Amino acid sequence: MEKDKKKQMIKLWLAITILVIILVTVMAIMIKYEVEGDKNMPFNLSKIVVVSTAEGVETEGKNKWNFNIFQNNDFYFYIDKNENYSGKNNSIKEVRIENIEITKLPQKGEIEVYMPNSIEGRLYSYDEEYIVDKKLTYRAGEKSNPQTLEIGSQGGSALIRFSNVNLGNYTSNKDKEIVHDGTLLKKLNLQNEDVKFEVSFDFIIEVTNCYYKANITMELPYGDIIENGTESYEKIDTNDIVFKRVN
């Protein structure tokens, strides 16, 4: 009888041990997924390029130079097909930039977000019709075309601009020429810290039967644009951008 009780206890502890191992393994997988995200997506965000600079937008006035000065930060997102993916979701449906928030305001100015201009010529226009509220959508097409807000169904690029549009006006009759870059901010007696801000948004790649979402946060403008005029940042290692699948 005592021997049978010992056998039952051994079986019970063995079952408990196996259950604990299973629970620990499941928890480890869940924690790893929360930290690393989905590593086998049909399409990957392979690179982000940010270009920070400034420009003067002409206004009416009696002086030789009459400008509103805008500080611009242009994002270029590059999405490539994952050649190692063997699933069925092998076509992009759309790419979205959602839940756009300015999480840290600049000391000077006001931030607006713009989609590319649909008219030939300038890539961006400051008309109200091109202002993005909370979401910008690129739908699938044969190839990427920012003017029609299309991205290639097998991969391509998506663009968006974060602009400080209310930094001030500059008028002058003395300047022989004006260079349209970040050095313009000197003419308003601004420092880099005056125009620093932080932006947060969700980047979503939607395929046939699901979508993948990641949050991206970045401080802008990048680099020392007041001294160097234009700065660019190329993020090739995107492993710290955690995408999670949503069915």
C-alpha positions, 0 to 999 in steps of 0.5 A: 500500500505504501509502495502504491502511494509513493508511485502515485506521488511520483506520478503527481510530481512528474505531472506537476514538473511537466506542467511547470516546464510547459508553462515556463516555455510558453511564458518564455515564448510570449516574452520573447515575442513581446520583446522581439516581435514577429521575425518571419514577416512576408515583407520587412521594413528594411530601411528608414531614411530621414532628411532634416533641413529648412527652407524659406517659403515666399510671402508678399512684402516690399523687401527683396527677400520675404520668407516664412521659414519652415524646418522640414524632416522628410521620412522615407520608408523602404519595404522589401519582400522577405525571400525566405517567407513561405506563407501565403500572404505574399502581396502588400494590400496597403501601408499605413502610418497611424496614430501620429502624435507629437509627444514632445513639442518644440520650444519654438514653432508648431508641427504639421504633418504633410503627405506628398504633393499630387501635382507635378513639380515640388514633392511637397506643398504646404496647402491645407489639403495635404495636411495629415491628421492622424493617418496616412495610407499608401495603397498597393499598386504596380509600383511605388508612386508618392504622388498617388499614394501608392506602394508596390504590391511586392515592395517599395517606399512610402514618404511623409514629412514632419514640418515646423511651420510657424518659426517666424518670418525673415525679411531683408534687402541686404542678402545677395542670395539665400541658401534654403537649408537649415542655416536659415534658422540662424537668421531667426536667432534660433538654436538646434534645441529651440526646434527639437521635438519628438514624434511617435506613430504606428507603422503598419504593413497590411498583407492579404489576410492580416497586418503587422504593426510597430510603433516608431518614436524619433527625435527631430530634427536629426543632427546639427542643421543650423551649422551643416544646413542639411543632415540625413540619417539612415537606419539600416538595422531595424531589429529594434522596431518590433512588429507584431501580427494582428489577424 
